[in-house]
Amino acid sequence: MTDRLDNIAIFVAVAEHESFAEAARRLNRTPAAITRAVATLEEHLRIRLLNRTTRSVSLTDEGARYLEVSRRLLAAYGELEGLETQADRVQPHGILQVTAPAMFGRLHVLPAISSFLNLYPKVDIRALFLDRVVSLVDEGIDVGIRLGDLPDSSLRAVRAGQISMGVYASPDYLARHGTPQTPQDLGNHATISSLAVHPIPDRWSFDGAGGVGHVAIKPRLVVNTNDAAADAAAAGLGLIFQVCYQVDAHLRSGALQQVLVDFAPPSFPIHVVHPAGRFVPTKLRLFIDHVAKELRGRFG
């Protein structure tokens, strides 16, 4: 059993580093021993875990599923046996898989990742910034940043601040066309819709704020990205209805200002989430604490 656990740990190292040679270096083993251990594991399982070429190593579909199971197994074994050494606690090492929404990840999670990597030089991070909900367990992700209320799930969550939505326009546009006083006034204004926020581009929802629900608009411009919508509004083409962080740079520069403040929908939370389990590796715990603190500093 010990030999098999050792082979599993070697497979995880090869998969995480995408290299037999790097795994051998990290584990202080010979390349031949690493290759033999993975081959023995594949023979025992009667499946191919890794695709090998002269230049790269990648997971097969079966290998990707087995990697997730292997990580949970090794974490549980580490908890059972107390194998996390003092050195690991002081200087964590290994790979973390992180996901976040695309624009939020680029603007606010990436800086936290950068500062974390500077603090812990033996940790590597694989960041996946996507505008879809990623299944952490199914896709082998260690930690995710989620915006909005969380559905019931097996994930553990740490609250890391809150963000809001609002209607924004350039001072030039407002000087030329006036400032709307209620959401219903938007029907008389040029508007810009981002499909990333408003899948139905001719309807903006104020979630009942101020007694207002959905408001019909006639967008002059529809774009598929939030930064394009913000840039168009800053250029004076019309009003946008977006999340605050998506227009932060334009607000700081004075290119945009918020209107209809009294009708803004309620803020919604930011969470750092990870799969449930009693054992949380040091590198994951430290990352969760770090990114949550960084985000609270901006959105607390």
Backbone torsions as a table, in degrees:
resi	resn	phi	psi	omega
1	MET	NA	-40.0	-179.7
2	THR	-63.6	-42.0	178.7
3	ASP	-61.8	-39.7	-178.9
4	ARG	-67.8	-40.2	176.3
5	LEU	-61.9	-38.7	178.2
6	ASP	-63.5	-41.9	177.9
7	ASN	-64.4	-38.3	178.2
8	ILE	-64.8	-43.3	179.0
9	ALA	-62.2	-37.9	177.9
10	ILE	-66.0	-43.3	177.6
11	PHE	-59.2	-44.0	179.5
12	VAL	-60.8	-42.5	179.7
13	ALA	-63.5	-43.5	178.4
14	VAL	-62.7	-44.1	-178.6
15	ALA	-65.0	-42.3	-177.3
16	GLU	-69.0	-35.6	-178.2
17	HIS	-96.1	-5.4	179.0
18	GLU	52.7	38.4	-176.1
19	SER	-165.2	128.5	173.3
20	PHE	-68.0	-41.6	-177.2
21	ALA	-64.3	-42.9	-179.7
22	GLU	-67.4	-39.3	176.8
23	ALA	-61.8	-41.2	178.6
24	ALA	-62.0	-41.6	180.0
25	ARG	-65.8	-44.8	-178.3
26	ARG	-65.8	-35.7	-175.9
27	LEU	-94.2	-1.1	-179.6
28	ASN	58.7	44.4	176.0
29	ARG	-119.9	167.2	174.3
30	THR	-80.6	150.8	176.3
31	PRO	-56.4	-36.4	179.6
32	ALA	-63.9	-39.2	179.5
33	ALA	-66.7	-37.9	178.4
34	ILE	-65.4	-47.0	179.4
35	THR	-60.9	-43.0	-178.6
36	ARG	-65.3	-39.4	-178.9
37	ALA	-64.3	-44.3	179.4
38	VAL	-66.5	-41.1	178.6
39	ALA	-62.0	-40.9	178.1
40	THR	-62.5	-41.3	179.2
41	LEU	-65.1	-44.7	178.9
42	GLU	-62.6	-38.4	179.1
43	GLU	-66.1	-40.8	178.2
44	HIS	-64.4	-42.9	-177.5
45	LEU	-79.4	-20.9	-176.6
46	ARG	62.4	36.3	173.8
47	ILE	-139.6	158.2	175.0
48	ARG	-95.1	120.8	-176.8
49	LEU	-90.7	-30.2	-172.4
50	LEU	-130.9	140.9	168.1
51	ASN	-91.4	127.5	-176.6
52	ARG	-117.7	132.7	167.9
53	THR	-128.8	176.8	179.7
54	THR	-67.0	-18.6	-175.4
55	ARG	-114.6	-17.5	-172.9
56	SER	-149.9	161.9	174.3
57	VAL	-130.1	131.6	178.9
58	SER	-140.7	158.5	-179.2
59	LEU	-79.2	140.9	165.6
60	THR	-77.7	172.3	176.9
61	ASP	-60.6	-42.6	178.1
62	GLU	-65.4	-37.3	179.0
63	GLY	-64.2	-38.7	178.9
64	ALA	-63.5	-41.8	178.3
65	ARG	-67.2	-40.8	-178.6
66	TYR	-68.8	-30.7	178.2
67	LEU	-61.5	-45.2	-179.7
68	GLU	-63.0	-44.3	178.4
69	VAL	-63.0	-39.9	-178.8
70	SER	-64.4	-41.5	179.0
71	ARG	-61.1	-44.0	179.4
72	ARG	-64.7	-40.2	179.7
73	LEU	-62.7	-46.4	-178.7
74	LEU	-67.1	-37.0	177.3
75	ALA	-64.4	-43.7	179.5
76	ALA	-64.8	-40.3	178.9
77	TYR	-65.6	-40.2	177.5
78	GLY	-62.1	-39.3	177.6
79	GLU	-66.3	-43.3	-177.5
80	LEU	-63.0	-43.5	-173.7
81	GLU	-96.2	-6.5	-178.1
82	GLY	63.6	42.5	-173.0
83	LEU	-86.6	-4.2	177.6
84	GLU	-72.3	110.3	-173.1
85	THR	-75.9	164.7	175.9
86	GLN	-60.4	-36.7	178.1
87	ALA	-61.6	-40.3	178.1
88	ASP	-63.3	-39.4	-178.1
89	ARG	-68.2	-36.9	-179.2
90	VAL	-77.5	-41.8	-176.5
91	GLN	-131.0	81.7	-178.3
92	PRO	-62.3	154.1	-179.5
93	HIS	-146.6	166.4	179.2
94	GLY	114.5	-170.2	-175.8
95	ILE	-110.5	138.0	171.5
96	LEU	-114.6	134.6	175.0
97	GLN	-101.1	121.5	-172.3
98	VAL	-126.0	141.6	174.6
99	THR	-133.5	151.9	179.3
100	ALA	-160.1	159.8	173.8
101	PRO	-58.0	148.1	-167.7
102	ALA	-56.5	-58.9	-174.3
103	MET	-71.2	-41.3	178.5
104	PHE	-63.8	-39.4	178.2
105	GLY	-61.9	-45.6	-178.4
106	ARG	-65.3	-42.5	-173.7
107	LEU	-80.6	-36.8	-168.2
108	HIS	-125.6	-28.4	178.9
109	VAL	-84.5	-39.3	-179.3
110	LEU	-58.9	-42.9	175.8
111	PRO	-59.9	-36.8	177.8
112	ALA	-68.3	-38.0	176.0
113	ILE	-62.1	-44.9	-178.8
114	SER	-59.8	-46.1	-179.6
115	SER	-68.0	-33.3	177.4
116	PHE	-65.9	-43.8	179.3
117	LEU	-63.4	-34.2	177.0
118	ASN	-67.4	-32.9	179.8
119	LEU	-76.1	-32.6	-173.5
120	TYR	-128.5	84.1	-172.6
121	PRO	-67.0	-14.4	179.7
122	LYS	-93.5	1.4	176.2
123	VAL	-100.7	135.4	173.6
124	ASP	-112.5	149.0	-177.7
125	ILE	-127.1	137.3	171.2
126	ARG	-111.9	110.3	-174.9
127	ALA	-103.0	131.3	179.8
128	LEU	-120.4	105.2	-179.1
129	PHE	-101.7	108.9	-174.7
130	LEU	-140.0	144.7	175.9
131	ASP	-91.7	55.6	170.6
132	ARG	-150.0	158.8	178.8
133	VAL	-79.4	117.4	-178.5
134	VAL	-91.5	129.9	174.6
135	SER	-76.1	110.1	-174.8
136	LEU	-61.7	-44.3	-177.0
137	VAL	-69.2	-48.2	-175.8
138	ASP	-65.8	-32.0	-175.7
139	GLU	-104.1	9.7	174.7
140	GLY	66.4	35.0	-179.2
141	ILE	-95.8	135.8	-178.6
142	ASP	-79.1	-39.6	-172.6
143	VAL	-152.1	144.6	179.1
144	GLY	-134.7	154.4	173.8
145	ILE	-109.3	122.3	-176.3
146	ARG	-117.7	140.3	178.3
147	LEU	-109.6	130.6	179.2
148	GLY	103.6	173.0	179.6
149	ASP	-64.7	141.9	-177.3
150	LEU	-91.5	134.8	171.7
151	PRO	-70.8	162.8	175.8
152	ASP	-60.6	131.1	-179.4
153	SER	-160.1	177.9	178.4
154	SER	-88.0	4.8	-177.9
155	LEU	-78.1	146.0	169.5
156	ARG	-91.3	143.4	-173.8
157	ALA	-132.0	140.8	173.0
158	VAL	-119.5	122.3	-179.9
159	ARG	-71.8	136.1	-174.0
160	ALA	-132.9	35.5	177.9
161	GLY	114.8	-169.5	180.0
162	GLN	-150.1	155.0	179.1
163	ILE	-131.3	161.8	-175.2
164	SER	-130.8	164.5	173.7
165	MET	-111.4	155.7	177.9
166	GLY	-162.1	170.1	177.0
167	VAL	-100.6	132.8	-174.6
168	TYR	-132.1	151.2	176.4
169	ALA	-153.2	162.6	178.0
170	SER	-80.0	149.6	175.1
171	PRO	-56.1	-35.6	179.2
172	ASP	-63.9	-44.7	178.8
173	TYR	-61.8	-45.0	-177.7
174	LEU	-65.8	-34.7	177.6
175	ALA	-66.0	-34.5	-178.0
176	ARG	-83.4	-33.1	-171.2
177	HIS	-119.8	-2.9	-179.0
178	GLY	85.8	166.3	-177.6
179	THR	-104.5	126.2	177.3
180	PRO	-64.1	142.4	-178.9
181	GLN	-101.6	-25.8	177.1
182	THR	-137.6	160.1	177.0
183	PRO	-56.7	-31.9	179.5
184	GLN	-63.4	-24.9	179.1
185	ASP	-67.3	-16.4	-176.5
186	LEU	-63.3	-24.7	177.4
187	GLY	-63.2	-19.3	179.8
188	ASN	-100.5	9.5	-177.6
189	HIS	-121.3	156.9	170.7
190	ALA	-73.0	132.1	-179.3
191	THR	-128.4	160.4	179.6
192	ILE	-129.0	126.6	-179.4
193	SER	-113.2	138.2	172.7
194	SER	-104.8	124.8	179.9
195	LEU	-65.0	-21.3	178.2
196	ALA	-68.6	-24.3	178.5
197	VAL	-106.1	-39.1	-174.3
198	HIS	-121.4	88.9	178.2
199	PRO	-57.4	-30.2	172.3
200	ILE	-102.3	97.6	-166.7
201	PRO	-69.6	-17.9	-177.8
202	ASP	-99.0	20.4	178.0
203	ARG	-145.7	124.6	175.8
204	TRP	-110.0	136.7	-178.1
205	SER	-107.1	127.8	176.8
206	PHE	-101.3	11.0	173.3
207	ASP	52.7	33.5	176.2
208	GLY	81.0	1.9	-180.0
209	ALA	-61.5	131.8	-180.0
210	GLY	63.6	23.2	-179.7
211	GLY	78.6	7.8	-177.6
212	VAL	-103.9	136.2	176.6
213	GLY	-104.0	-112.4	178.5
214	HIS	-86.4	142.1	179.1
215	VAL	-123.6	128.3	177.9
216	ALA	-80.3	135.7	177.4
217	ILE	-130.8	168.3	175.6
218	LYS	-125.2	85.8	-173.9
219	PRO	-63.9	133.1	172.8
220	ARG	-77.2	-26.1	-178.3
221	LEU	-139.5	133.0	174.1
222	VAL	-122.4	127.2	179.8
223	VAL	-127.1	166.7	-176.2
224	ASN	-103.7	0.5	178.2
225	THR	-130.8	150.4	-177.8
226	ASN	-71.1	-36.7	-179.4
227	ASP	-68.5	-32.0	176.3
228	ALA	-66.4	-40.6	178.0
229	ALA	-63.0	-43.7	179.6
230	ALA	-63.3	-41.8	179.2
231	ASP	-63.7	-39.9	-179.7
232	ALA	-65.6	-41.2	178.3
233	ALA	-65.3	-41.0	179.0
234	ALA	-63.4	-27.1	177.4
235	ALA	-81.0	-0.6	174.9
236	GLY	89.7	18.4	-176.4
237	LEU	-82.8	-16.3	179.6
238	GLY	159.1	-169.3	-178.1
239	LEU	-95.2	148.3	175.2
240	ILE	-125.4	158.6	178.9
241	PHE	-127.2	99.0	-171.8
242	GLN	-141.5	170.3	176.8
243	VAL	-71.3	145.3	-170.9
244	CYS	-57.0	-42.4	-175.0
245	TYR	-67.0	-21.8	-178.7
246	GLN	-73.1	-15.6	-179.9
247	VAL	-121.1	11.2	-171.9
248	ASP	-57.1	-44.9	-177.9
249	ALA	-62.7	-40.5	179.5
250	HIS	-69.9	-33.3	176.6
251	LEU	-66.4	-43.1	-179.5
252	ARG	-64.2	-34.5	-178.4
253	SER	-82.2	-12.5	-176.5
254	GLY	86.3	4.8	179.7
255	ALA	-72.9	-23.0	176.4
256	LEU	-132.2	154.6	172.4
257	GLN	-140.8	154.3	-177.1
258	GLN	-85.8	142.0	173.8
259	VAL	-126.3	170.5	180.0
260	LEU	54.2	40.0	-175.9
261	VAL	-59.3	-39.0	-176.8
262	ASP	-68.4	-14.3	-178.1
263	PHE	-106.9	7.6	-177.9
264	ALA	-62.3	138.2	178.2
265	PRO	-63.9	161.6	177.8
266	PRO	-59.8	148.4	175.9
267	SER	-65.0	158.0	176.9
268	PHE	-130.4	155.2	-166.7
269	PRO	-82.8	158.8	167.9
270	ILE	-107.3	131.0	176.7
271	HIS	-125.4	145.3	166.5
272	VAL	-102.1	120.7	-172.5
273	VAL	-120.8	152.3	174.9
274	HIS	-152.0	157.1	-179.1
275	PRO	-59.1	143.6	-179.2
276	ALA	-67.9	154.0	-179.4
277	GLY	160.2	142.2	-176.8
278	ARG	-66.1	-35.0	-175.9
279	PHE	-92.9	123.2	175.4
280	VAL	-118.7	114.0	-179.2
281	PRO	-56.0	151.8	-178.0
282	THR	-55.9	-45.4	-177.5
283	LYS	-60.5	-37.5	179.8
284	LEU	-71.9	-44.5	179.6
285	ARG	-60.2	-44.2	179.9
286	LEU	-64.5	-39.6	179.6
287	PHE	-65.9	-44.2	179.2
288	ILE	-58.5	-48.2	179.7
289	ASP	-60.9	-41.2	-176.2
290	HIS	-67.7	-51.2	-175.7
291	VAL	-69.3	-35.2	177.4
292	ALA	-63.6	-42.2	178.4
293	LYS	-64.4	-43.0	179.3
294	GLU	-62.2	-43.7	-178.5
295	LEU	-69.4	-37.1	177.2
296	ARG	-64.5	-32.1	177.6
297	GLY	-63.0	-26.8	179.5
298	ARG	-99.0	-33.4	-171.6
299	PHE	-127.5	15.7	-176.6
300	GLY	-71.0	NA	NA
